[in-house]
Each structure stands twice: as C-alpha cells, then as structure tokens.
Amino acid sequence: MFTDVKEPFNTFDYLASSGPGRTIVRYPEKAMFFLRGSSADAVFYLHSGNAKCTVVSQDGKEVTVSLLAKGDFLGEEAVEKGHTFRTSTATAITPCLVLRIARDEMIRVLHEENSFSDFFTQFIVGRAIRAEADHVDQLLNCSQRRLARLLLMMADFGEEETAFIPKISQEMLAGIIGTTRSRVSLFMNRFRTLGYVEYGKLGQIEYNDRIRIHKSLLNVLRDHQSIEDNAFSAQPLRALGEPFNYPRPGI
C-alpha cells in the first residue's frame, strides 16, 4: 500500500511560482497594486522593479511613505487580524513583476510552513529596524546625509562598485527625506560633481531614466562622524538596502 509523501516545502520555489491562492502578475509603470481604503485582501512579493507606498494629506499633497525594491513584501497588513482596509496606496515606479498571495493563502502558509514563517518574520523585523533607523535619521542627520543614505538604500549593490536605480523625481526624494526640492537638486549636483552619482548625459553616455550610484557615496555618511551616526554605523552596507541576507528567489 502506497501513501502520498509530501514534498519538503521550499520557500524560494513557493515565491517564484503561481499556485493555489497565488498569482504572478506584471504591472506597468504607474499602475496601482492597491488603493488606500480598499480591501486588504492580499500580500505582494516584489520580484523585480520598484514601487512606492504613498498617502495623501488633507490639502491634497502626496507623501511617499516607503520605496520598495526587489525582494520586498508589500501590503502585509492583510495578515493582521481585523485589518480589513489599506492604509496607503502602492504604485509601480517602474514595470514590476510580483507574486500576489491571497490573504487566506498567506495566513495558511504562515501557519503551516515554518521556513516561510521564518523568512517573512525576518523581513518584518528587518523592516522595523530600518524604520527605526529612518526615524533616527530624520531626527539627527542633516538633509544631505539623509539623501545619501536613501540613495544607498535604493541601490542594489552586488560585488560591483556601482549600481543603477530608476530615475526618481526630486520632489519625491524631497518628500521622503523631509526637505525641499531645491535642496535635493543642490545635493544631487554636489554628488554628481564629486563623482558619487551619474545621471542625465555625461560625455557620450546617455543615462536616460536611470541613475548610477557609486559606493563612494558612503563618504557622505562617513564624514564628520559623531553620535548621530548610530542610525547607520551599526549596519553594514548591504543592510542599508537589504533587510535580511537570504538569497532572493527568482523566476
């Protein structure tokens, strides 16, 4: 008599494929994953591309709450008991490939598969640590250093000394770090002059819709070290952009 043997659960395979309760979806640039106030009925896992979560103030000003990149979950409030509505709007900054996991399926796999629960928990803890560092950054650091830290977080550095990020408006950057667009323009021009970032047209190279970030931008964070550096000095470079060190599942 033969009995069915359940195959070992693989978190990376699960996140890389469609299946019961989960679907791989492509979102074009500027498409919305979900709208603030809509039903929190799914969690999303970002395979590629960049997205943002925003809220709109009473006077109609859009504020960027967070920027999201490959390997990030978003919409995780869907798994919170009694949390039925979205608290922000999520929009694709660039074309995105995501895995949409229905709320019931997400709760099931969290309860039944320890490896997936560990993976998700480490992501949530990493995001909380990063959020705390962001708060300290806002309180203690000058806007130039906040901008440098944000650009480094967005860059997906590997072994290379440089990495590309999608071109992002100076208004959005200013909203995230809490300063004015003119100040961001000033700092970006300064970083460009120092060779820390490249964008626009330089010589025969046309960067179009991308910005090249150099690891040397870390010099902005290292200059004038003081107690206020605690927001990032305790974290390695990779931790600035990667909330945890698991290898990333891909499709």
Secondary structure by P-SEA (a helix, b strand, c coil): cbbbbbccccaaaaaacccccbbbbbbccccccccccccccbbbbbcbbbbbbbcccccbbbbbcccccccccccccccccccccccbbbbbccbbbbbbbcaaaaaaaaaccaaaaaaaaaaaaaaaaaaaaaaaaaccccaaaaaaaaaaaacccccccccccccccaaaaaaaacccaaaaaaaaaaaaaacccccccccccccccbbbbbccccccccccccccccccccccccccccccccccccc
